[in-house]
Amino acid sequence: MKIGVVTFPGSLDDGDARRAARLAGAEAVQLWHADADLKGVDAVVLPGGFSYGDYLRCGAIARFSPVMEKIIDAAKGGLPVLGICNGFQVLCEAHLLPGALLRNSHLHFRNRDQKLRVENTSTAWTSGYTEGQEIVIPVKNGEGCYQADEHTLDALEAEGRVVVRYVEGNPNGSQRDIAGIRNEAGNVVGLMPHPEHATEALTGPFGGGVDGLVMFTSVLASLGVKA
């Protein structure tokens, strides 16, 4: 199976995401922002970084890149898509996910290992976890404060679309401690923490290690690949 990872101008973690895909057992395919071609991939990752220098708003320009036009159509057709940090911002700007990511409430950049609680395991990217499982995934963001109107927040809660939630401290002031959400179909997931940085015991966070690798093995399982 092929997992495509988009490289935008300013992407920082595309190489890490491709490595995570390979560690999970997939073929990692680099997708260039200016090419309207998904190269036959079975899933897509929008990586962290500062796409287009975060001009206008984080993810606002990336949302209009040629590759995103293809991803938006494919996601609506069921293609599994994971947006990590800046990728989450792009998904919100593309209206594949509701809400927006604003400046951290304390106005400081946060870079630390973060404990999360898995709230939903019905997505293509989280089926390998158990509901309520606590995992450790690094965060590193300056504009990771998830915001939405109360109606949207209530709907996300009622429909079980909050995927992961911050526990033991909220690093950015996100409403209702939301760290990641999904679309109605469950094939599109966006989160601020970086699972691609928790895929190997040697370099993964203390107390978590390879917790992030499960997101990549989960999507392969959803596509019919046996571990």
Order of alpha helices (4+ residues) and beta strands (2+ residues): beta-alpha-beta-beta-alpha-beta-alpha-beta-beta-beta-beta-alpha-beta-beta-beta-alpha
